[in-house]
Amino acid sequence: MLLLPTKQTDKIDLFTPLLRNIKDTSGAQFSEQAKPALQKLQALRNDLSDIAAIRNNSSAVSKVAEQIKDYLSMWNCIARGFTFGGDKESVNAAFTWYDAYTREKRTCTNPMAERIGMLYNLGIMYSQMGMDAANLPGDKMKEAATLFLTAAWIFERIKLDLANLKLSEFTGDVSEGNLGMCSFLMKAQAQVCVYEKLRAAHPDRVDLLAKLAMQAAKDYEVACGYSKAVGLEKTPNGRNLLGIMQFKEGAYRTNAYYWSALDQKKKCEESVMGMGKAMASIRKAMEHLDSLKKIEKSFPPEVMAEYKTLADHCAEAKRVIESLNNKLYHESVPSRPAEVDAMPYGKPISIEKELDRPFEGKEVLSSKTPSGVRKLHEEYRKEVGVIIQEEFDVIREVEERQTQTLRKYNLPSAIHAVSNDQNIPEDMWQRIRKCKENGGIQGLEQSVEGVEDLAKCNEDNMLNIYNQLKAEEKEDHELKQKYGSQWTRMPSTSLNINMIKQLEYFKEKYDAARQTDTTVKKFVQNGSKEQFGFLELDRDSLTNKIPKGSSGAGELSPAAAKVVELLGNLDVLKSSSDTTSHDMIKTFESDNPMHEMTQIYQKIKDKTQTFEELKEKYVAMKKSLDENAAKRKEILDQIDGAMVEFSKEKATNVDNEKAEFFKNLDTTINCLNDFYNRSQQGAHFHTQLAAYIANLAQTVSDFVMCRNMEKEDLLAALGAANPQPPQNPHPAAPASFADYEFVESQIFSLPHSGYMPEQKKQ
């Protein structure tokens, strides 16, 4: 088994700068809450700064692996909530790691470099544990294979994180090529463990042994290819590693044909045939064995012993097979041996969940989100909101035209009135079923109650934010009046103006939405109880309510049949549009790419490119909805044409009483479904608004906290006999709130809902 070198890193003080950053940005109370977690983080980092010394202690290796997983679980929270660098909002710390082969040094402030360095060493630890298990007495080969496959997954996982590093921020040992070499080496060694386990327990399973050996050879071959591509042979350690991997590739390819030859021999003996195929396979094994002589001089003693044993086995097999071929039934040797199929043992085993373990203080560290990240997230949601709002405007236009067209021709009631069918039409019954599935009028009442609760919560939260800002503003004004020119900080009215402006904007949207809420509520209170009752009936009972058709009503004419067909197609398209629109809203509500926003904020990822990648799913849904809207417009044009012919027939073939029944029923169905949709959209609106209010509340809370810290420092200075600025004042962070950007949050005007008016432009 081959053992890879670990990465080395310099010790670093993380506790002090992290604690200082938390205190400066979130206050002393928050920093005290975070202190225990930061102390544990620092202790783990100290222990993991030099792990090369424990390589020969198997129990220590296992402990270090657990420590790395604990550290990475904590580091994930740190990387998401903090930025590192020299500016005032960042943690003043940098990370130094060394190339495992060349000792080349890299120092950077990218927290992803720390994660990658630790992950790499975790892969090495799992590799070491695999080797230890393979060398233990007893049957530990399967356990060893599992550990090697886990190491393979870790090296593959690092490749995903590389996209978040610049080329100058990582060393060659964590390049994609070297990681590919590490991964395939681990797969090969897992394959070898399974091969050795089978060889010891069932040496007669020559067919399986051949396949397992061939897969090991192929994995070693790919590992060698990667190592050559990254120039691993340029270093002494790398050159030695490459030489052994080349030997392993040739040795296991030799083994594959050796076992294949024995398999052919076994089959020939059972059928009393010549050994031609077996001869071809053993000769191929000898060819691969001979190719190893080119690198024989570079073999270490243990590899040389393995080579000699393999050569002896192949020579003995060749002698036996040739002898049998001459004695039993002489058969000529094919020019090419039978191909040996490869059989992989298993795939890399993920431990992703173990890299995000719970730990004491996780909730505290996870809640630390820089204001810049929140601002980017708001900006991203606004851009997505523009896409959704534009599409909903298109859908609204089609919905309005469809409603006008159906109302103009009294469809589909006009069709029902000219038919002698005394049943509830299928399309109408499906719409009634939808009413029933939504709970009928009771379901609408419950939905309205839910909207009222959400609205009340939003109103209370907006009032709390307003009161919080005004209380701080009042206090600042009173202190200014008391101290006059000595009160030197910026007035609150200059800093909170955009936050109040944002709050007023939310209140404006809220008031507009409440108008629709009231409309829905009045419909519930004043709607026709008789018509609502019709929708509670089963299909047979409702059918009995249909007035008996007059003698003039008959079979549908071709013109009427055409209209029915077009209406059916329109229903299918509308249903599809509703589903996609719903999916778009659901996607938006669950879309929370804070990790990507943090990487943009940390300048790990490009903002424009990342935004475009994140918006791709919305663009795809928009394209589908645009195509749907175009088809619906086309069908509405066709309905206009078909109704010209239908209207000529309708005048002499209509049952007015029946037409009135279906018209009233159709109106009730449409109203109930429409107002239910409006109520659901109201719930979406208030839920969405609640998220924006929560973001603003966090910003206001940060603002008030910073103002209080600044106030305390200034009061302390003014309280001295000879007023002087404090020795270590809190930074005048509140001044940055003057740049707080008023964001017209994209709260959607859903199609046909009447919820949101046009957004005002600043």
N, C-alpha and C positions, 0 to 999 in steps of 0.2 A: 504494500500500500504506500501511496505517495502522500507526503505531508507538505502543505503549502506554508509559507512564512506569514506571520501576522504583520499588521500595520502598527507602527509606533506613533505615539502622539505626545506632545508636550503637556505638562500639567497647566491648568488654567483655573483662575478664580472666577467662578460663575455666580456664586452666592452674593457677593458684594454688589456688583453692577446690576444684577437682576433685582435685588431688594431695593436699591436706590431708585431704579427706574419705576418700580411699582409705587414707591412712596411719593415720588415726584408727580406721577401721573394719576394715581388713584387714591392717595392719602395714606396716613400713618396706620389707620385702622385696618385697611385692606392689606398693607404690607405685613402687619403682624399676623394676620390670618394665613398669609402665604409663606411665612418664615419656616415652619416645620418642613413643608414640602421642598423648599429650596435647600434646606440643610441636608436632607436626604439626597437630593440631586447632586450636591457638591461631594458628599461622601462617596456616592457611587462613582462619580467622575474621577475622584482621587484613586479609588481602587482599580479602575480600568485604564489608568494612564500607562501602565506597564504590565502587560500580561504575558510577555515572552517567557518569563521565569517559571511559569506554572505548567509549561507544556508537557512535562514528564509526570505530572501528578493528575491521574484520571479523575479523582474526586474533586480536585480544585477546578479542573476544566468544566465539569458540570455546574459547579457553583458560579463560575464566571459567566457561563452561558445564561444562567438565570439572572445574574446581575445586569448583563447587557440588555436583556428583555425588559427588566424593570426600568433601566435608564432610558431606553427608547420609548417606553410608554409615557414617561414624564417629558421626554424631549419633544414628542409630538405636540403636546400642549404648549410648550415653550415656543416652538417654531411657528405655531399658528397665531400665538398671541403677542409675540414680541418681534421687533426688528433689531438688527445688530449693525452697528456702524458708529460714525462719529457725530451725527446730528443729535440735537437735544432730546428728541423723542425716542432715540434708539439706545439699546444696551451697548455700553462701551466694552466690547469683548471680541476677540478674534480666535480662530481655531487653526492649530498647526498640526498637520499630519505628514508622515513620511512614506515614500514609496516602499513597499514591502521587499522589492528586489534591489533597487538602486540607491535607496535612502535619500532620494530627491525630496526636498522640502517644499511644502505648499502651505501658505497662510492666507486665510480669507475670512470674511465676516458673514458668509452665507451659512445659515444654520443647517442647510441640507448637506453640506460637506461633513459636518459632525455626524449626522445620521448615517451617511454612507460609510464613513470610517468605522463606526460601531457595527453596522450591519455586516461589513466585510469580515471583521473579526469574529462576529457571531457565526458566520459561515465556516470560518476556520475552526472554531470551537466544536461545531457539529461534526466537521471532518475528523477532528482529533478523537471525539467520542466514538465515531464510527470505527476508527482504527483500533481504539482500545477494546471495543466490544468484539471486533474480529479476532483479536489476539488472546481474548480470555478463554480459559478452559470451558468445555461444554459447548452446547449448540447455541451460539450467540450471533450466527451469521445473518439471520433474518433481521434481528434488531440492528445490526451494523448496517445492513442495506437500507433500512428505514432512516437511519441517521444520515447516511450519505445522500439519500434523495432529498432530505430536508435541507441539507447544505446546498444541494443543486438549486432548490427553489430560492434560497436566500440570494445566491449570486444572480439568478435571473431577476429577482425582485429589485436588486440594486439598479439594473438597467433602466427601470421605469423612473427612478429618481434622478438618473444622470441628466434627463432633459431639463432639470431645474438648476443645473450648474453650468457655468461658463467653462470653456476649455482650460482657461488659466487657473481654475479653482480646484482641479482634481489631478491626481498623479496617474501615471500610466497603468498602475496595477488595478485601478478601478475603471479603466477604459472598457468600452463595450467588447473589444476583442479579447482582452484578458479575462473579463468576466465570463465570456463564452467558453474560454478554455477551462476556467475553474468549474463551470457548471457541467460540462461534458466529462471532465475528469471525475467529478463526483458521481455522475451517472454510470461511468465505466466501473468505478470501484464498487458501486452498489451491485452492478451486474456480476462482478467477480465474486462478491460475497455469496450470491445466490448460486453461482456456478460451483463454487467450492463446497457449499452445503450439499448440493445434489451429488457432486462427485464423491463426497465422503459417505453419503447415505445410500445412494443408488448408482454405483458405477456402471451398472448394466443398462441404464437409460442413455445409451450412447446418442440416440437421435436428439433428445433434449439438450444434452451436454454440448453437442455441435452447434445448436441454435443459440444457446446462451453465450458460448464462446465467441461466435460470430458477432453478436450484438456488442459484446465488450470490445472487440477489435474495432468495430465501426465507431463506437464512442471515443475510444482512444485516438482514432484517426482524425476525427473532427477536432478534438482537443489539440492535437499536434498542429493541425491547420491553423487554428486560432493563434497558437503560440508563435508560429512562424510569421504570421501576418503582423503581429505586434512587436516583432524583433526580440523575443524573449532570450534567444541564444546569445545576445550581445553581453549578457551578464553571466558571471560564473555560476551562480545559483540557477539562473534560468536555463543555461546550457545543459547543466546536469539534469534538470527536470525534464527538458525536452528529450534528451537521450534516453532516459528511462521510459518515458511515454512511448517513444518510437519502438523501443524493445517490447513493451507491453502490447502494442498494436500487433507487431509481427508475431509475438508469442501466442496471442489468443487467436490470431488468424490461423497459425499453424495448428493450434489445438482444435479449432473448428474442423479443419480438414482431416486431422488425425481421428477425431471421433466420428466424422462422416465416413472415413475409410473403414473403421470398425463396424459401423452400422451396415455398410455395404457388404462387408465380410459376413456378418451375421445373417443377412438376407440370402446371400449366395449359398452359405452352408445349409440353410434350411431348405433351399430348393435344389440343392446339388448342382449348382451352376459354376461357371468360371468366375474368376475374381477380377475381370477387366475393369469394372467400375471402381472396385475397391483399390485397385492398383493406381488408377488415375487420381483418386483422392489422396492417397498416401504420397504419391509423387508431388502433388501440389503442396502438401504439407511440408515436404522436404525442400521445395523451392523457397517457400517463405522462411524456413529455418535457415537456409543458406544466405538469404538476403540480410539476415541479422549479423552475419560475420563482418559486414562493413562497419558496424558500430561496436563490435565486440570489445575493442580496446577501452572503450569508455564505460564499460559495465563495472559497477561496484561489486564487491565479493558476493553479496547475497543474490544479486541478479545473475552473476556468472554461474552460480550453483543452480539456479532455476533453469538457465539456458542448457547446461549440461544434462540435467535430468530430462528435459524435454527432448533433447537430441537423442538420448538413449532410448526413450520410449518410441520415438518415431522410427529409429533404426530397427528396433525389435519388431515393430508392427510391419514394417516394410519386408523384413526377412520372412515373417510368418505368412504374410499375404502372398508373396511371390512363391513360396514353397507350396502353398495350397493351390495356387493357380496352376502350377506345373503338375501336381499330383491328381487333382480332381478332374478338372476339365479346362484345358488351356484355352484362354480367351484373350484376344488382342485387346490392347489398352486404348480406350478412346482418347482422341486428341485433347479433349477438355473434360474435366471432372464434373460431376453433378454439382449444381449450385447449392450452397448451404444457406438456408433461410435464417434470418436473424429473428430472435424472439426477445423483445425488451421485457424486463421484469416488472417495471412500474414507472409511473410518472413522478416528477418532483412533488414533494409533499408540502403544502402550505402551512405556515404557522402565523398567518396574518393576524389572527385574533390575539395571539400571545404577545404581539407587539403593541397592543393597545389595552393593556391591563388596567383595571381600576387601582387607584392608589390614594392614600390619604392626602387631601388637598387638591385633588383633581378638579373638583367643582370650582374651587377658587381660581386656579390657573386657567381653566377653560373659559372663564367669564371675562378674561382680560383680552379685549379686542380693541386695537388702536382705532382712534377716530378716523384716521386716513383709510383704514380698511372698510369701516362702515360707510364712508363717503363713496368709495369705489363701488361697494355693493349697491348702494342707492343709485349710482349712475348707471350701473349695468341693468338694474331692474327698470330704470327709466327707458333705456334703449329697447329692452324687450317689450316694455309697455307700449312704445310707439308702434312696433310691429303688430302687436295684438290689437291696439286701438284702430289702426288703419284697416286691418282686416275686418274688425267688427263693424266699421263704417260701411265697408263693401257689403257685408252680410245684411246690415240694417237696410240698405238701399234695396236689396233684392227682396227682403222680407216685406218691406212696405209696398213694393210693387205687386208682390204675390197677394198680399192682403187686399189691396185695391182691386186687383183683377178678379179675385174670387168674389169679393163683395159686389163688384159691378155686375157680374153675371149670375149672382146668387148661387154660386157653386159651393159644394156639390149638391145642394138641396134641389136645384132646378133639374138635375138629372134624376133624382129619386122621384120627383113629382110626375115625370112622364113614363115611369115604369109601372107595370102591373105587379111587380114584385112586392109582396106584403111583408117582407123581412127587413130587419135592420141591416143596411149594407155593411159589407165586411170592413171597408175602410173607416166607416163611422164607428163600428163596434170596436175596432182597434184603438181608436182615439178615446172611446169611453173606457176601455180597459186601462189605458194609461192614466185616466182620471182616478180609476179605482186603485191602481197600483200606488198612486200618490196619496191615497187616503181619502179621496173625495173632498167634500167641503170640510170634513173634520181634519184631514191632513193639511189643508190650506190654513185652517185656524191655528193648528199647532205650529206650522211654519211661521205664521205671522207673530205668534207669541215669542218664538225663538229670536226673530229679527228684533222685536222690541227689547228683549233682554240684552242682545249684543249692542244695540244702539244706545241703551242706557249706560252700559259699561264704557263705551267710547266717549259719551258725553261727560261722564264723571272723570275719566282720565284726562280729557282735554282741559276740564276745569281745574284739576289738580296741577297740571303743568302751568297753566296760566297763573294760578295763585302762587306757585313756587317762584316763578319769574318775578311777579309783582312784589312778593315779600322781600326778595333779595334786592330788588330795585329800590324799594322803600327804605330798607336798612341802609343801603349805600347813600341815598339822598340825605338821610338823617345824620350819618357820620360826616358827610361833606359839609352840612350845615354847622355841625359841632366844631370841626377842626379847620374849616375854611381852606386856605391855601396850603396848609400842611397835609391835607388829604390829597395826595398826589396821583393816585391811580386813576385810570380811565373810568368815567362814569358808566354805570350799568346800562343806561339808556343808549349808549353808543355801541355796546357789545351785544345786547340781547335783541336788537331790532329785527334781525333776520329770523331768529327763532320765533319771535312773536308773529312775524309775517307768515312763517310756515304754519304756525298754529291757526292763524286766521284763514289761511288757504284750506286747511283740513276742515275747519268749521264751515266754510262756504260749501264744500263738497258734501259735507255731512247734512247740511240743511237742505240741499237739493235732493239728496237721496231720501230724506224724511218725507218730502212731498209725495214721492212714489209710494213709500211705506204707508202713508195715510190713504192714498187712493186704493191700495190693495185692502187695507183694513175696512174701508167703507164698502167695498164690494162684498166682503164677507158678511158685513152687518146688514146690507140692504138688498142682497141678491134674491132672486125668485126661489122661494122654498120649494114650490111645486116642481120647477125645472131641476133644481138640485136633487129632489127626490127621484125624478126619472133616472138620474145617473146611478142611483143606488140599486135599481132593479136588475134582475138577471136578463139575459137576452130574450128569452121567451116572453117574460112579463112585459118587457119594453115593446116587443113586437106587437103585443095585443093592444097597445095604446095607439098604434098607427091607424088613422082614419081609413076606412075601406075605400079602395080606389074606384073612381068613376069608370063608366064604360068606355070613355075615350082613351084611357091609358092602355098602352100595349107594349109590344116588344121594343127594345131600344133600336132606333134607326142607326144607320152607319155613321151619321154625324155625331149622334149622342155617344155611340160606342167609341168613336175617336176621342171625344172629350174625356170619357172615363179612362181610356188608356193613358192620355196625357196627364191626367190628375194622379194616376197611380205612379207614373214615372217621377212626377213632382214630389210626391210623398216620400219616395225612396231617397231622392236627392236631399230633401230637407232633413230626413232622419240622419243621413250620413253627415250633413253639415252640422247638425246639433251635436252629434257624437264627437266630431273633431273639435268643435268649439269648446265642448266640455273638457276634452282631453287637454286642450291648450291652456285652459284656466287651471286645471289640476296640476299640469306640469309647472306652470308659473308659481303656484302656491307652494309646491314642494321643492322648487329650485332654490338651493341655498349654497352657492359655490364660494363659501367663505375661504376655503383653502386656496382656491385660485386667486381670489382677491388679495389674500395675504402675500402670495408669491409675486403678484404684480407690485404690490406696495413695497416689497423687499427687493424689487428690480430683478427678480429671478426670471419672470416671464414678461413678454411684451404685452402691453395692455391691448392694443388694437387686435393683434392676432388671437389672443385669448378670448376677448369678447366675441370675435367672429366665430370661433370654434364653439363657444358656449351657445351662441344664437342659432347654430345650424338646425337644431331640432325644431325651433319655432319657424324658421324659414321654410322648412319642408312642410310643416302643417299649413302655413300660409299659402304655399303653392297649391296644395290639395284643395283648400277652401276656395281659392281663386278659380280653379278649374270647375269646381262644383257650382259656383255662382254663375259662371258663363253658361253652363248647361241649363241651369234653371231659367235664365233670361231667354234662352233659345226656346224652351218649352212654353214659357209664357207668351212669346210671340206666336207660337203655333196654336195656343188656346184662343188667342184673339181671332185668328183665321177660322178655326173650327167653329167658334161660337156664332159666326155670321150665318153659316148653314143651319146650325142647331136652332137659332132663334126663329128661323122661318117655320120650322116644324113645331116649335114649342107652343106657338099661339093657338093651335088647333088640337093640341094633344096634352093638355096640362090639367092636373087635378089641384085646384087652388087650396082646398082644405088640407090635403096631404102636403102640398108645398109649404104651407104655413107651419105645419107640425115639424117638418124637417128643418125649416129655417130657424125656428125657435130652439130646437134641440141642438142644431149645429152651432148657433150663437152661444148657448150655454156651455157646450163642450169647449169651444174655442176660448171663451172667457175664463173658465175655470183653469184650463191648462195654461193659458197665458198668464193669469195672475199667480198661479202656483210657480211658474218659471220666474216671474218678477220677484216673488218672495224669496225663492232660492238665490236669485241673483243679488237680492238685498242682503242675504246672509253672507254671500261671497264678498260683497262690497264691504260690509262692516267688519268681517274677519280680516280682509286685506287692509282696511283702514287701521284696524287695531295694531297690525304689525308696524305700520308707519308711525303711529302714535308712540308705540313702544320704543322705536329708534330715536324719535325726538325726545322722549322722556329720558333715555340714557344720555343723550347729548346735554340736555338741560341739567341732569344730575351731575355730570362731569363739570359743567360750567359752574354750577353753584358750589360744588366742592372746591374747585380751584379758587373761586372768588373768596371763599371762607378762609382757605389757607393763606391767600395773599393778605386778607384783612387782618388775620391774627399776627402775621409778621409786621404789618404796618402799625398796628395798635401797640405791639411790643416795643417798637422803636419810639413811638410817640409817648409811651409811658415812662421812658427813661428820663433821668434828670437833664441830660444833654442829648436830646433826641438825635440818634444816628441810625442809619440803616442797619439792620441786623447783620451779624457776621456771616451767617450762612442762610440767606433768605430763600424761601421757596421761589422757584422761577415764576416770572410773571406770565404764567401760562394763559390766564384768562384773556389777555390781549389777543391771542390767536383766534378767539371766538368772534372777533370783529370780522374775520374772513369766512365765517360760517356761511356756506353757500345755501341760499334758499333754493330748494329743489321742488319743482312742480311734480310731485310724486304721481306716477302713472296709475291712477285708479280708474279702471276701465268703465267705459260706457257700453254695457253689454247690448247686443242687438235686440231690438224690439222691447227693451226693458224700461226706457224712459228714465234711467237712473241718473246718469251724469250729464250735465250740460257741457258745452264746449269748454275746454280748459283755457283759462285766461293766459295771455302772453305777457311776459315781463319785458 
